[in-house]
């Protein structure tokens, strides 16, 4: 079953932010807001949960640090111990100060790359994915708010016209 979606177009981010607040106060569900640039405070106005990407980055950094420690211990201590600069090669802890740059680099490497992969997977941005942008103007100079209409289409259109929408469209999705 297709559902009706009402799209409201705005040409100012401040007006959009006020409109989002009014729509949320009226207890309507905003499906998505498309903007040409990030709008500060829009996530809070829409009632979105805070992101957990920082927790994921910390975990990915710990994985990178663990891989670095295991890799250096195996390569430099167990598999092929060498006397480099007079440093003993029989203990990882005695050589650890020399390994700090490698640990740092692998921590950053794993955190950065795995965060990008997580972001793309979470956002469902696959290669060759068809764009979900409802109108090309939302990548240039307009802001688009999509609201699930249900049985309240006329009420939603009236509310959106009061919020300063430049254009209002209704379509099946």
BALOBA-1460 file (C-alpha; in Angstrom, 3 decimals):
// residues 173
<rec num="1" residu="x" x="0.000" y="0.000" z="0.000"/>
<rec num="2" residu="x" x="1.420" y="3.367" z="-1.021"/>
<rec num="3" residu="x" x="1.310" y="6.162" z="1.488"/>
<rec num="4" residu="x" x="0.789" y="9.837" z="0.799"/>
<rec num="5" residu="x" x="3.635" y="12.212" z="1.483"/>
<rec num="6" residu="x" x="3.364" y="15.989" z="1.679"/>
<rec num="7" residu="x" x="6.499" y="17.890" z="0.650"/>
<rec num="8" residu="x" x="7.024" y="21.481" z="1.761"/>
<rec num="9" residu="x" x="9.737" y="23.610" z="0.144"/>
<rec num="10" residu="x" x="11.489" y="26.413" z="2.009"/>
<rec num="11" residu="x" x="14.137" y="28.871" z="0.851"/>
<rec num="12" residu="x" x="15.517" y="29.848" z="4.284"/>
<rec num="13" residu="x" x="16.994" y="27.584" z="6.950"/>
<rec num="14" residu="x" x="15.623" y="29.633" z="9.858"/>
<rec num="15" residu="x" x="12.086" y="29.407" z="8.490"/>
<rec num="16" residu="x" x="12.596" y="25.654" z="7.985"/>
<rec num="17" residu="x" x="13.717" y="25.238" z="11.597"/>
<rec num="18" residu="x" x="10.645" y="27.084" z="12.896"/>
<rec num="19" residu="x" x="8.410" y="25.030" z="10.582"/>
<rec num="20" residu="x" x="9.892" y="21.763" z="11.863"/>
<rec num="21" residu="x" x="9.185" y="22.855" z="15.433"/>
<rec num="22" residu="x" x="5.572" y="23.745" z="14.572"/>
<rec num="23" residu="x" x="5.010" y="20.446" z="12.779"/>
<rec num="24" residu="x" x="6.440" y="18.487" z="15.727"/>
<rec num="25" residu="x" x="4.232" y="20.489" z="18.126"/>
<rec num="26" residu="x" x="1.221" y="19.492" z="16.011"/>
<rec num="27" residu="x" x="2.296" y="15.835" z="16.505"/>
<rec num="28" residu="x" x="2.863" y="15.002" z="12.827"/>
<rec num="29" residu="x" x="5.628" y="12.623" z="11.801"/>
<rec num="30" residu="x" x="8.374" y="14.197" z="9.680"/>
<rec num="31" residu="x" x="9.696" y="11.491" z="7.398"/>
<rec num="32" residu="x" x="12.814" y="13.357" z="6.208"/>
<rec num="33" residu="x" x="14.270" y="16.825" z="5.712"/>
<rec num="34" residu="x" x="16.560" y="17.421" z="2.725"/>
<rec num="35" residu="x" x="18.941" y="20.380" z="2.943"/>
<rec num="36" residu="x" x="21.734" y="21.693" z="0.695"/>
<rec num="37" residu="x" x="23.951" y="22.202" z="3.761"/>
<rec num="38" residu="x" x="23.862" y="21.115" z="7.428"/>
<rec num="39" residu="x" x="21.373" y="23.110" z="9.506"/>
<rec num="40" residu="x" x="22.462" y="23.594" z="13.105"/>
<rec num="41" residu="x" x="19.815" y="22.393" z="15.580"/>
<rec num="42" residu="x" x="17.696" y="20.548" z="13.006"/>
<rec num="43" residu="x" x="18.392" y="17.143" z="14.565"/>
<rec num="44" residu="x" x="17.180" y="18.336" z="17.976"/>
<rec num="45" residu="x" x="14.143" y="20.043" z="16.474"/>
<rec num="46" residu="x" x="13.212" y="16.802" z="14.681"/>
<rec num="47" residu="x" x="13.704" y="14.804" z="17.884"/>
<rec num="48" residu="x" x="16.405" y="12.543" z="16.479"/>
<rec num="49" residu="x" x="18.493" y="10.474" z="18.871"/>
<rec num="50" residu="x" x="22.136" y="11.508" z="19.278"/>
<rec num="51" residu="x" x="24.655" y="9.646" z="17.162"/>
<rec num="52" residu="x" x="26.750" y="6.808" z="18.581"/>
<rec num="53" residu="x" x="29.546" y="7.112" z="16.016"/>
<rec num="54" residu="x" x="31.943" y="8.343" z="18.751"/>
<rec num="55" residu="x" x="31.468" y="5.100" z="20.683"/>
<rec num="56" residu="x" x="32.094" y="3.139" z="17.498"/>
<rec num="57" residu="x" x="35.227" y="5.225" z="16.815"/>
<rec num="58" residu="x" x="36.564" y="4.452" z="20.290"/>
<rec num="59" residu="x" x="35.941" y="0.724" z="19.833"/>
<rec num="60" residu="x" x="37.554" y="0.804" z="16.376"/>
<rec num="61" residu="x" x="40.557" y="2.634" z="17.833"/>
<rec num="62" residu="x" x="40.911" y="-0.054" z="20.511"/>
<rec num="63" residu="x" x="40.783" y="-2.725" z="17.804"/>
<rec num="64" residu="x" x="43.534" y="-0.880" z="15.905"/>
<rec num="65" residu="x" x="45.660" y="-0.577" z="19.049"/>
<rec num="66" residu="x" x="45.202" y="-4.291" z="19.772"/>
<rec num="67" residu="x" x="46.160" y="-5.240" z="16.215"/>
<rec num="68" residu="x" x="49.251" y="-3.012" z="16.475"/>
<rec num="69" residu="x" x="50.371" y="-4.575" z="19.761"/>
<rec num="70" residu="x" x="49.822" y="-8.142" z="18.576"/>
<rec num="71" residu="x" x="51.466" y="-7.432" z="15.211"/>
<rec num="72" residu="x" x="54.564" y="-5.765" z="16.691"/>
<rec num="73" residu="x" x="54.961" y="-8.421" z="19.371"/>
<rec num="74" residu="x" x="54.806" y="-11.181" z="16.777"/>
<rec num="75" residu="x" x="56.998" y="-9.500" z="14.148"/>
<rec num="76" residu="x" x="59.670" y="-7.867" z="16.318"/>
<rec num="77" residu="x" x="59.837" y="-10.197" z="19.345"/>
<rec num="78" residu="x" x="58.680" y="-13.711" z="18.430"/>
<rec num="79" residu="x" x="59.079" y="-14.250" z="14.694"/>
<rec num="80" residu="x" x="62.202" y="-12.296" z="13.701"/>
<rec num="81" residu="x" x="63.949" y="-10.706" z="16.714"/>
<rec num="82" residu="x" x="66.718" y="-8.306" z="15.728"/>
<rec num="83" residu="x" x="69.175" y="-6.150" z="17.648"/>
<rec num="84" residu="x" x="68.338" y="-2.675" z="16.346"/>
<rec num="85" residu="x" x="70.316" y="0.153" z="17.922"/>
<rec num="86" residu="x" x="71.368" y="-1.982" z="20.862"/>
<rec num="87" residu="x" x="67.793" y="-2.530" z="22.067"/>
<rec num="88" residu="x" x="67.106" y="-5.982" z="23.463"/>
<rec num="89" residu="x" x="64.679" y="-7.988" z="21.391"/>
<rec num="90" residu="x" x="63.529" y="-10.510" z="23.997"/>
<rec num="91" residu="x" x="60.866" y="-8.339" z="25.698"/>
<rec num="92" residu="x" x="57.975" y="-6.358" z="24.240"/>
<rec num="93" residu="x" x="57.741" y="-4.039" z="27.267"/>
<rec num="94" residu="x" x="61.398" y="-2.975" z="26.974"/>
<rec num="95" residu="x" x="60.856" y="-2.066" z="23.306"/>
<rec num="96" residu="x" x="57.413" y="-0.485" z="23.672"/>
<rec num="97" residu="x" x="58.591" y="3.181" z="23.611"/>
<rec num="98" residu="x" x="59.953" y="2.588" z="20.104"/>
<rec num="99" residu="x" x="56.586" y="1.131" z="19.053"/>
<rec num="100" residu="x" x="54.411" y="4.074" z="20.213"/>
<rec num="101" residu="x" x="54.300" y="5.784" z="16.769"/>
<rec num="102" residu="x" x="53.165" y="2.532" z="15.141"/>
<rec num="103" residu="x" x="50.498" y="2.023" z="17.809"/>
<rec num="104" residu="x" x="49.236" y="5.581" z="17.313"/>
<rec num="105" residu="x" x="49.138" y="5.302" z="13.526"/>
<rec num="106" residu="x" x="47.261" y="2.000" z="13.499"/>
<rec num="107" residu="x" x="44.784" y="3.292" z="16.103"/>
<rec num="108" residu="x" x="43.968" y="6.302" z="13.916"/>
<rec num="109" residu="x" x="43.964" y="4.194" z="10.729"/>
<rec num="110" residu="x" x="41.475" y="1.645" z="12.060"/>
<rec num="111" residu="x" x="39.235" y="4.270" z="13.683"/>
<rec num="112" residu="x" x="39.054" y="6.431" z="10.554"/>
<rec num="113" residu="x" x="38.536" y="3.685" z="7.997"/>
<rec num="114" residu="x" x="36.062" y="1.633" z="10.016"/>
<rec num="115" residu="x" x="34.074" y="4.779" z="10.906"/>
<rec num="116" residu="x" x="33.696" y="5.623" z="7.214"/>
<rec num="117" residu="x" x="32.587" y="2.069" z="6.445"/>
<rec num="118" residu="x" x="30.141" y="2.151" z="9.373"/>
<rec num="119" residu="x" x="28.745" y="5.501" z="8.247"/>
<rec num="120" residu="x" x="28.140" y="4.266" z="4.709"/>
<rec num="121" residu="x" x="26.538" y="1.028" z="5.895"/>
<rec num="122" residu="x" x="24.344" y="2.818" z="8.457"/>
<rec num="123" residu="x" x="23.284" y="5.420" z="5.874"/>
<rec num="124" residu="x" x="22.661" y="2.685" z="3.299"/>
<rec num="125" residu="x" x="24.961" y="4.380" z="0.790"/>
<rec num="126" residu="x" x="25.914" y="1.475" z="-1.435"/>
<rec num="127" residu="x" x="27.772" y="1.746" z="-4.741"/>
<rec num="128" residu="x" x="25.395" y="2.389" z="-7.648"/>
<rec num="129" residu="x" x="22.524" y="3.194" z="-5.270"/>
<rec num="130" residu="x" x="19.772" y="5.310" z="-6.796"/>
<rec num="131" residu="x" x="19.514" y="8.756" z="-5.211"/>
<rec num="132" residu="x" x="16.591" y="9.333" z="-2.850"/>
<rec num="133" residu="x" x="16.522" y="13.079" z="-3.350"/>
<rec num="134" residu="x" x="12.901" y="14.149" z="-3.988"/>
<rec num="135" residu="x" x="13.784" y="17.369" z="-5.831"/>
<rec num="136" residu="x" x="17.041" y="18.621" z="-7.350"/>
<rec num="137" residu="x" x="16.522" y="22.059" z="-5.794"/>
<rec num="138" residu="x" x="17.318" y="20.589" z="-2.374"/>
<rec num="139" residu="x" x="20.962" y="20.271" z="-3.436"/>
<rec num="140" residu="x" x="21.118" y="23.904" z="-4.512"/>
<rec num="141" residu="x" x="19.045" y="26.485" z="-2.650"/>
<rec num="142" residu="x" x="15.845" y="24.931" z="-1.244"/>
<rec num="143" residu="x" x="14.991" y="22.876" z="1.814"/>
<rec num="144" residu="x" x="12.435" y="20.062" z="1.536"/>
<rec num="145" residu="x" x="10.450" y="18.643" z="4.445"/>
<rec num="146" residu="x" x="8.541" y="15.387" z="3.883"/>
<rec num="147" residu="x" x="5.628" y="14.551" z="6.166"/>
<rec num="148" residu="x" x="3.601" y="11.343" z="6.144"/>
<rec num="149" residu="x" x="0.054" y="12.526" z="5.448"/>
<rec num="150" residu="x" x="-2.186" y="9.597" z="6.300"/>
<rec num="151" residu="x" x="-5.775" y="10.857" z="6.621"/>
<rec num="152" residu="x" x="-4.722" y="14.401" z="7.616"/>
<rec num="153" residu="x" x="-3.473" y="15.702" z="4.267"/>
<rec num="154" residu="x" x="-5.567" y="18.878" z="4.189"/>
<rec num="155" residu="x" x="-4.670" y="19.734" z="7.812"/>
<rec num="156" residu="x" x="-0.970" y="19.250" z="7.098"/>
<rec num="157" residu="x" x="-1.107" y="21.398" z="3.953"/>
<rec num="158" residu="x" x="-2.879" y="24.155" z="5.897"/>
<rec num="159" residu="x" x="-0.286" y="23.977" z="8.686"/>
<rec num="160" residu="x" x="2.610" y="24.055" z="6.235"/>
<rec num="161" residu="x" x="1.201" y="27.051" z="4.384"/>
<rec num="162" residu="x" x="1.115" y="28.923" z="7.719"/>
<rec num="163" residu="x" x="4.792" y="28.120" z="8.358"/>
<rec num="164" residu="x" x="6.040" y="30.022" z="5.307"/>
<rec num="165" residu="x" x="6.502" y="27.234" z="2.782"/>
<rec num="166" residu="x" x="7.333" y="28.487" z="-0.709"/>
<rec num="167" residu="x" x="5.729" y="25.458" z="-2.371"/>
<rec num="168" residu="x" x="3.717" y="22.469" z="-1.131"/>
<rec num="169" residu="x" x="3.287" y="19.201" z="-3.058"/>
<rec num="170" residu="x" x="1.450" y="16.007" z="-2.261"/>
<rec num="171" residu="x" x="2.389" y="12.693" z="-3.863"/>
<rec num="172" residu="x" x="2.170" y="8.930" z="-3.455"/>
<rec num="173" residu="x" x="5.322" y="7.255" z="-2.227"/>
